[in-house]
Every structure is written in C-alpha cells, then in structure tokens.
Amino acid sequence: MIGKKLSAKRTASGTTKKSKCNNKPFWINPATGETFLAGSPLTTAQKKKLQFWDSILEFKVYGELCKKYGAENVKRQHTIEILPANFLFPALTWNIDFMVETSNLTVFYEVKGRWILADKEALSNFCKLLRIFQRTLPGRFQELRIISDKRWKIGTANIYTIPFAEIKELKDEYYLNVQPR
C-alpha cells in the first residue's frame, strides 16, 4: 500500500467494504494525498513533509472539525495535565486527539476504535484515565467528546461513544453521552 490512497472499496453488490488499512496508523502528504502505512521505510526528510495519523477515522474527524470550526481553531495531540507532578510521581498527562478552542468555546475530542474492547488492559487503563479526569477536572471532563465509527458503551463506564456520522450535528454546549439514544 505504499504511496496509495487509503479508502473504502466497493464490493460486487455495490456496498462499501472497509479497507484493511482503516484501523492502521499511516502517514499522509497533505499536498498530494499520497499515503504510506506506518512502518514504511521513510526518510527523515520525507517525514517532514508528511502528517502521521493513528487511523483513517481520526483523519476524518479532523477534517470535519476543521470544516465546522476552522483549521486555525483545531489543535492536534493537545496535552492535558490531569494530575500535577509531585515528589513521588511525574505529572499524569493525556495527549488528547483534538482540542477545539475559539474565543467562547473549548471542546476536547478523543477518537476511539472498537479495538479497545478486545484489549482488556487498554480498556481498563482508558476507563481509569477517564475516571481520574472526571474527578480532578470535572469542568474539562464535561467538554470531552469521544468519537467512534458507531455508538458503543465504553467498558463498565456509563459512557457511550458518539458516532462519527453525528459530528456535524453536535451542539457546542455540554454533551457527555451517558446513555444510548
């Protein structure tokens, strides 16, 4: 797949089938649209011209956020300090996928795939991170939107992901999806 565009494929019945690359990290050249799977042999000079993405879904969410709020207001991989450092531990931080910040709005977006449901350790760690985030920064926690391809419950937490298809319709006010609609 080196140098090819990653996209959905049409089946004989006319429906789309996700490419095997949809859930894999990749590099993209924003000028040309050319993509490279993570792990492809790229030089440092090549990487300087490319953007790295964890998944196609994350890339699509970024595109929608830029359309909705303007690219200048969307920051990638924003670090949130959840717990400050002390003499025993370093600071507990979270590099959240996107922060949207305008003059009257701050919203955080995390993109999660269903793969996390099969990885018990990753799911447990994510739920713990959400719990600590809720306890230490409740105002910021209310500004969090967790986006996925479809709606699903996050482990034992009473939190559901927001389907990507609904991102255009999301209101800017408090929107923690705590129950399925």
Salt bridges, closest charged atoms under 4 A:
GLU64 OE2 - LYS67 NZ 3.36
GLU101 OE1 - LYS75 NZ 3.82
GLU110 OE2 - LYS112 NZ 3.45
GLU143 OE1 - ARG140 NH1 2.94
ASP149 OD2 - LYS18 NZ 3.21
GLU166 OE2 - ARG151 NH2 2.85
GLU166 OE1 - ARG181 NH2 3.05
